[in-house]
Amino acid sequence: MWIRNLAIVFCLILFSCSQKKYKNPHVLIQTRPGSIEVELYADKAPKSVAAFLAIVDSGLYKNATFYRVLNQDNQPSDAFKATLIQGGLWRTKRQVATALPRIPHETTEQTGILHEDGVISLARVEPGSATSEFFICLGDQPGFDYGGENNPDKQGYAAFGKVVKGMDIVKLIYNRPEDDQYFERPIFIFDIIRL
């Protein structure tokens, strides 16, 4: 009897040790080149994280794409340069993307999350217009922060997490052939799931 109880306790300890425990939510962006694990800072950017996770949980990111890239060569010479890959629903589910609720803008001044290498942020046109589109920074991008030069309104973008595993995959995607800021062949996102 005590051997059985000991075996049960041992199994419970092993199971609890094998479970990943994160302070913040983590998601996995699954692509053909590989997976990208992202930690989301719900304590710093609660509105952005909640909206992103709502789309993840709905399954809408199934068969989404990384479709856009900004590099040193595909931006006007007088523009403030940026390096990133952008993805979301725009290329495969545009009507769904435009029908989603707008996410209130959380500036980097409010959150303290700066656009550094590996940071994920919401793409937008005007403050408060973001929905499903996001980008991942390659290198530090201070022009995307509050007061930065990449937006005439100086409100920056809403950063809400950071890649913790898979920057090699981000770089692999970044280096795919492109034409005028768009990948020649979009990179399919099979799904984005919670870990």
C-alpha positions in Angstrom: 0.0 0.0 0.0 2.7 2.5 1.0 4.6 1.7 -2.3 1.5 2.6 -4.3 1.1 5.8 -2.4 4.8 6.6 -2.8 4.5 5.9 -6.6 1.5 8.3 -6.8 3.3 11.0 -4.9 6.4 10.6 -7.1 4.2 10.8 -10.3 2.5 14.0 -9.0 5.9 15.6 -8.2 7.2 14.7 -11.7 4.0 16.0 -13.3 4.2 19.3 -11.4 7.9 19.7 -12.2 7.2 19.2 -15.9 4.5 21.9 -16.1 5.9 25.2 -17.3 5.0 28.0 -15.0 5.2 31.5 -16.3 4.6 34.8 -14.5 3.3 36.2 -17.8 1.3 34.4 -20.6 3.3 32.9 -23.4 2.2 32.1 -26.9 3.7 30.1 -29.7 3.6 31.4 -33.3 3.8 28.3 -35.4 5.3 28.8 -38.9 6.8 26.4 -41.5 10.4 27.7 -40.8 9.8 27.1 -37.1 8.1 28.3 -34.0 8.5 31.6 -32.2 7.7 31.8 -28.4 6.6 35.2 -27.1 6.1 36.3 -23.5 3.3 38.8 -23.1 3.4 41.6 -20.5 -0.2 41.6 -19.3 0.8 43.6 -16.2 2.3 46.4 -18.2 0.1 46.4 -21.4 -3.2 44.9 -20.2 -5.5 46.1 -23.0 -3.1 45.1 -25.8 -2.4 41.7 -24.3 -6.1 41.0 -23.6 -7.1 41.9 -27.2 -4.3 39.8 -28.7 -5.1 36.8 -26.5 -8.8 37.1 -27.4 -7.8 36.7 -31.1 -5.5 33.9 -30.3 -8.2 32.1 -28.2 -10.8 32.6 -31.0 -8.6 30.7 -33.5 -8.5 33.6 -36.0 -4.8 33.4 -36.3 -5.0 30.0 -37.9 -3.7 30.4 -41.5 -2.6 34.0 -41.0 0.7 35.2 -42.5 3.8 37.2 -42.0 3.5 39.3 -45.1 5.5 42.5 -44.7 9.2 43.3 -44.0 11.0 46.6 -43.4 14.8 46.5 -44.0 17.5 49.0 -44.7 17.1 48.7 -48.4 13.3 49.0 -49.0 12.5 52.3 -47.3 12.9 55.8 -48.7 16.3 57.3 -48.2 14.9 60.2 -46.2 12.7 58.0 -44.0 13.6 57.0 -40.4 14.7 53.4 -40.9 13.2 50.4 -39.2 13.8 46.7 -39.3 10.8 44.3 -38.6 8.5 41.6 -39.8 4.8 42.2 -39.8 2.0 39.6 -39.6 -1.6 39.1 -38.9 -4.9 38.6 -40.7 -4.6 41.4 -43.3 -3.5 39.2 -46.3 -5.8 36.2 -45.6 -8.8 37.5 -43.6 -9.0 41.2 -44.4 -12.8 41.5 -43.8 -12.4 39.8 -40.4 -9.5 42.0 -39.5 -11.4 45.2 -40.3 -14.5 44.0 -38.3 -12.5 43.4 -35.1 -12.9 45.9 -32.3 -10.2 48.6 -32.1 -7.7 48.3 -29.3 -7.2 51.4 -27.0 -3.6 52.7 -27.6 -1.1 51.9 -24.8 2.0 54.0 -25.4 5.5 53.0 -24.4 5.5 56.0 -22.0 2.6 54.3 -20.2 3.9 50.7 -20.3 7.6 51.1 -20.1 8.0 48.4 -22.8 10.4 49.9 -25.4 10.8 48.7 -29.0 14.0 46.7 -28.5 15.2 43.6 -30.4 12.5 40.9 -30.3 9.7 43.1 -29.0 6.2 42.4 -30.4 3.9 45.4 -31.0 0.6 46.3 -32.5 0.6 47.8 -36.0 -1.8 50.7 -36.4 -2.6 53.7 -38.6 -3.8 56.1 -35.9 -3.7 55.8 -32.1 -6.5 53.4 -31.1 -6.9 51.9 -34.6 -5.0 48.6 -34.0 -6.8 45.3 -34.3 -5.1 42.0 -35.4 -1.9 43.1 -37.1 1.4 42.9 -35.2 5.2 43.2 -35.8 8.4 41.9 -34.3 11.4 44.2 -34.1 14.8 43.2 -35.3 17.2 45.4 -33.4 16.3 48.3 -31.3 13.7 50.7 -32.8 13.5 53.8 -30.7 11.6 55.6 -33.4 8.6 53.4 -32.6 8.5 54.5 -28.9 6.4 57.4 -27.6 7.9 60.6 -28.9 9.8 58.7 -31.6 10.3 59.9 -35.2 8.6 57.0 -37.1 5.1 58.4 -36.5 4.1 62.0 -37.2 1.7 61.9 -34.2 4.7 60.9 -31.9 2.5 58.4 -30.0 4.5 55.4 -31.1 3.2 51.9 -31.2 1.8 49.7 -28.5 4.5 47.2 -27.5 3.1 44.3 -25.4 5.6 41.4 -25.3 9.0 40.0 -26.4 10.3 36.9 -28.2 11.9 34.6 -25.6 12.7 31.7 -28.0 12.9 31.6 -31.8 14.7 34.9 -32.8 16.6 32.7 -35.3 13.2 32.0 -36.9 12.4 35.7 -36.9 15.7 36.4 -38.7 15.1 33.6 -41.2 11.7 35.0 -42.1 13.2 38.6 -42.2 15.7 37.4 -44.8 13.1 35.9 -47.2 12.9 37.6 -50.7 10.7 40.7 -50.8 9.4 43.2 -53.2 8.6 46.8 -52.1 8.2 45.8 -48.4 6.1 42.7 -49.0 7.4 39.2 -49.0 7.3 37.6 -52.5 5.6 34.7 -50.8 3.9 35.3 -47.5 5.1 33.1 -44.7 2.1 31.2 -43.3 1.3 31.2 -39.7 -0.2 27.8 -39.1 -1.6 29.1 -35.7 -0.8 31.1 -32.6 -1.5 29.1 -29.4 -1.2 29.7 -25.7 1.5 27.7 -23.9 
